[in-house]
Amino acid sequence: MLMHPQIDPIAIRLGPLAIHWYGLTYLVAFGLFFYLATRRLRHEPYASITQPAPWTRRDIEDMLFWGVMGVIVGGRLGYCLFYKPAYYASHPLEIFAVWQGGMSFHGGMLGVIVAMMLWARKAGRPWLQVTDLIAPCVPLGLASGRVGNFINGELWGRIADPSLPWAMVFPGAVLPDGTNPPRHPSQIYQFLMEGVLLFVLLWLYARHPRKTGQVSGAFLFGYGVFRFIAEYFRQPDAHLGLLALGMSMGQWLCIPMIVAGIALWVWATRRAQPVVA
């Protein structure tokens, strides 16, 4: 088994200023999104769209700004509502204490969806055309975030068989009896599945002509399935544990995501419109 390397969470110190690795992974995620989204503009059908106006680099910059706001606001509110609703109902001002940690992917996703709806309406773009463009650009950003989780030694996995070659001991995962058994490095599992693998599959899928909404549906389904699988190896939140049917909160939140992805893909497939336009 392996030992977690215990990397200093602070990447750079400049006097009183401390720059954390986790913050840098967010910057990397936004940078990857911008690079990939501008590449997507060269692909069909986006390269040929002229109505209401051709897609431009400025559109990507605007979308990134709105998306960042959606991630931050949605991620924080999602964590408060999904994971600790009673606590934050009693301490509402702490909702704004984002420096204390606590972000939810599912909440961040909902925040981005709302942000893209507002931007699409402002820009006069079909909403699903917008989400189809950004969907393949998201997974590598998620992968970057999982790297941050690993560096911080947080969100570790469930107890693993010590004979597992990559089972890892996390210093912060000590049990009440004082023991610290090896665990699955679930951050790496999520990095590989929800990040790298999902990116490759979506990027290749989106390179071919698709009906409006199919790429977005594929993202919802793909992420939901990969996250659902990864949750079997990830330690459930201590204050929640396993919920009904022995599933974690993350798995329960993935079920409507998977269903919505299937429904959207089927609906898009049956539409008369041949491709995104």
HUFEN-V669329 format. One record per residue. N is the residue number from 1. SS is DSSP state (2 for helix, 1 for strand, 0 for the rest). D_CENTER is the distance of its C-alpha to the mean C-alpha in whole Angstrom. Layout:
n=N ss=SS d_center=D_CENTER
n=N ss=SS d_center=D_CENTER
This chain:
n=1 ss=0 d_center=29
n=2 ss=1 d_center=27
n=3 ss=1 d_center=26
n=4 ss=0 d_center=23
n=5 ss=0 d_center=24
n=6 ss=0 d_center=24
n=7 ss=0 d_center=23
n=8 ss=0 d_center=24
n=9 ss=0 d_center=21
n=10 ss=1 d_center=23
n=11 ss=1 d_center=23
n=12 ss=1 d_center=25
n=13 ss=1 d_center=28
n=14 ss=1 d_center=30
n=15 ss=0 d_center=33
n=16 ss=0 d_center=31
n=17 ss=1 d_center=28
n=18 ss=1 d_center=25
n=19 ss=1 d_center=22
n=20 ss=1 d_center=19
n=21 ss=2 d_center=17
n=22 ss=2 d_center=14
n=23 ss=2 d_center=15
n=24 ss=2 d_center=16
n=25 ss=2 d_center=12
n=26 ss=2 d_center=11
n=27 ss=2 d_center=14
n=28 ss=2 d_center=14
n=29 ss=2 d_center=10
n=30 ss=2 d_center=12
n=31 ss=2 d_center=15
n=32 ss=2 d_center=13
n=33 ss=2 d_center=12
n=34 ss=2 d_center=16
n=35 ss=2 d_center=17
n=36 ss=2 d_center=16
n=37 ss=2 d_center=16
n=38 ss=2 d_center=20
n=39 ss=2 d_center=20
n=40 ss=2 d_center=19
n=41 ss=0 d_center=22
n=42 ss=0 d_center=25
n=43 ss=0 d_center=24
n=44 ss=0 d_center=25
n=45 ss=0 d_center=26
n=46 ss=2 d_center=24
n=47 ss=2 d_center=27
n=48 ss=2 d_center=29
n=49 ss=0 d_center=28
n=50 ss=0 d_center=31
n=51 ss=0 d_center=31
n=52 ss=0 d_center=30
n=53 ss=0 d_center=30
n=54 ss=0 d_center=28
n=55 ss=0 d_center=25
n=56 ss=0 d_center=25
n=57 ss=2 d_center=23
n=58 ss=2 d_center=24
n=59 ss=2 d_center=22
n=60 ss=2 d_center=19
n=61 ss=2 d_center=20
n=62 ss=2 d_center=20
n=63 ss=2 d_center=17
n=64 ss=2 d_center=15
n=65 ss=2 d_center=17
n=66 ss=2 d_center=16
n=67 ss=2 d_center=12
n=68 ss=2 d_center=12
n=69 ss=2 d_center=14
n=70 ss=2 d_center=12
n=71 ss=2 d_center=9
n=72 ss=2 d_center=12
n=73 ss=2 d_center=14
n=74 ss=2 d_center=12
n=75 ss=2 d_center=10
n=76 ss=2 d_center=13
n=77 ss=2 d_center=15
n=78 ss=2 d_center=13
n=79 ss=2 d_center=13
n=80 ss=2 d_center=17
n=81 ss=2 d_center=17
n=82 ss=2 d_center=16
n=83 ss=0 d_center=16
n=84 ss=0 d_center=20
n=85 ss=2 d_center=21
n=86 ss=2 d_center=25
n=87 ss=2 d_center=24
n=88 ss=2 d_center=23
n=89 ss=2 d_center=25
n=90 ss=2 d_center=28
n=91 ss=0 d_center=27
n=92 ss=2 d_center=25
n=93 ss=2 d_center=26
n=94 ss=2 d_center=23
n=95 ss=2 d_center=20
n=96 ss=2 d_center=21
n=97 ss=0 d_center=21
n=98 ss=2 d_center=18
n=99 ss=2 d_center=19
n=100 ss=2 d_center=20
n=101 ss=0 d_center=16
n=102 ss=0 d_center=14
n=103 ss=0 d_center=10
n=104 ss=0 d_center=9
n=105 ss=2 d_center=5
n=106 ss=2 d_center=7
n=107 ss=2 d_center=10
n=108 ss=2 d_center=7
n=109 ss=2 d_center=7
n=110 ss=2 d_center=11
n=111 ss=2 d_center=11
n=112 ss=2 d_center=10
n=113 ss=2 d_center=12
n=114 ss=2 d_center=15
n=115 ss=2 d_center=15
n=116 ss=2 d_center=15
n=117 ss=2 d_center=18
n=118 ss=2 d_center=20
n=119 ss=2 d_center=20
n=120 ss=2 d_center=21
n=121 ss=2 d_center=24
n=122 ss=2 d_center=25
n=123 ss=2 d_center=25
n=124 ss=0 d_center=26
n=125 ss=0 d_center=24
n=126 ss=0 d_center=23
n=127 ss=2 d_center=20
n=128 ss=2 d_center=19
n=129 ss=2 d_center=20
n=130 ss=2 d_center=17
n=131 ss=2 d_center=14
n=132 ss=2 d_center=16
n=133 ss=2 d_center=16
n=134 ss=2 d_center=13
n=135 ss=2 d_center=11
n=136 ss=2 d_center=12
n=137 ss=2 d_center=11
n=138 ss=2 d_center=7
n=139 ss=2 d_center=7
n=140 ss=2 d_center=9
n=141 ss=2 d_center=7
n=142 ss=2 d_center=4
n=143 ss=2 d_center=8
n=144 ss=2 d_center=10
n=145 ss=2 d_center=8
n=146 ss=2 d_center=9
n=147 ss=2 d_center=12
n=148 ss=2 d_center=13
n=149 ss=2 d_center=12
n=150 ss=2 d_center=15
n=151 ss=2 d_center=17
n=152 ss=2 d_center=17
n=153 ss=0 d_center=18
n=154 ss=0 d_center=16
n=155 ss=0 d_center=14
n=156 ss=0 d_center=17
n=157 ss=1 d_center=18
n=158 ss=0 d_center=21
n=159 ss=1 d_center=24
n=160 ss=0 d_center=25
n=161 ss=0 d_center=28
n=162 ss=0 d_center=30
n=163 ss=0 d_center=31
n=164 ss=0 d_center=27
n=165 ss=0 d_center=28
n=166 ss=0 d_center=24
n=167 ss=0 d_center=24
n=168 ss=1 d_center=24
n=169 ss=1 d_center=25
n=170 ss=0 d_center=23
n=171 ss=0 d_center=26
n=172 ss=0 d_center=24
n=173 ss=0 d_center=24
n=174 ss=0 d_center=27
n=175 ss=0 d_center=29
n=176 ss=0 d_center=31
n=177 ss=0 d_center=34
n=178 ss=0 d_center=33
n=179 ss=0 d_center=32
n=180 ss=0 d_center=29
n=181 ss=0 d_center=28
n=182 ss=0 d_center=26
n=183 ss=1 d_center=23
n=184 ss=0 d_center=20
n=185 ss=0 d_center=18
n=186 ss=2 d_center=15
n=187 ss=2 d_center=12
n=188 ss=2 d_center=14
n=189 ss=2 d_center=14
n=190 ss=2 d_center=10
n=191 ss=2 d_center=10
n=192 ss=2 d_center=13
n=193 ss=2 d_center=12
n=194 ss=2 d_center=8
n=195 ss=2 d_center=8
n=196 ss=2 d_center=12
n=197 ss=2 d_center=13
n=198 ss=2 d_center=11
n=199 ss=2 d_center=12
n=200 ss=2 d_center=15
n=201 ss=2 d_center=16
n=202 ss=2 d_center=14
n=203 ss=2 d_center=16
n=204 ss=2 d_center=19
n=205 ss=2 d_center=19
n=206 ss=2 d_center=19
n=207 ss=0 d_center=22
n=208 ss=0 d_center=24
n=209 ss=0 d_center=25
n=210 ss=0 d_center=23
n=211 ss=0 d_center=24
n=212 ss=0 d_center=22
n=213 ss=0 d_center=19
n=214 ss=2 d_center=19
n=215 ss=2 d_center=16
n=216 ss=2 d_center=14
n=217 ss=2 d_center=15
n=218 ss=2 d_center=15
n=219 ss=2 d_center=11
n=220 ss=2 d_center=11
n=221 ss=2 d_center=13
n=222 ss=2 d_center=12
n=223 ss=2 d_center=8
n=224 ss=2 d_center=10
n=225 ss=2 d_center=13
n=226 ss=2 d_center=11
n=227 ss=2 d_center=10
n=228 ss=2 d_center=13
n=229 ss=2 d_center=15
n=230 ss=2 d_center=13
n=231 ss=0 d_center=14
n=232 ss=0 d_center=17
n=233 ss=0 d_center=17
n=234 ss=1 d_center=15
n=235 ss=0 d_center=18
n=236 ss=0 d_center=17
n=237 ss=0 d_center=18
n=238 ss=0 d_center=21
n=239 ss=0 d_center=22
n=240 ss=0 d_center=21
n=241 ss=0 d_center=22
n=242 ss=0 d_center=22
n=243 ss=0 d_center=22
n=244 ss=2 d_center=24
n=245 ss=2 d_center=25
n=246 ss=2 d_center=23
n=247 ss=0 d_center=20
n=248 ss=0 d_center=17
n=249 ss=2 d_center=15
n=250 ss=2 d_center=12
n=251 ss=2 d_center=14
n=252 ss=2 d_center=16
n=253 ss=2 d_center=13
n=254 ss=2 d_center=12
n=255 ss=2 d_center=15
n=256 ss=2 d_center=16
n=257 ss=2 d_center=12
n=258 ss=2 d_center=14
n=259 ss=2 d_center=18
n=260 ss=2 d_center=16
n=261 ss=2 d_center=15
n=262 ss=2 d_center=19
n=263 ss=2 d_center=21
n=264 ss=2 d_center=19
n=265 ss=2 d_center=20
n=266 ss=2 d_center=23
n=267 ss=2 d_center=24
n=268 ss=2 d_center=23
n=269 ss=2 d_center=25
n=270 ss=2 d_center=28
n=271 ss=0 d_center=28
n=272 ss=0 d_center=31
n=273 ss=0 d_center=30
n=274 ss=0 d_center=29
n=275 ss=0 d_center=27
n=276 ss=0 d_center=24
n=277 ss=0 d_center=27
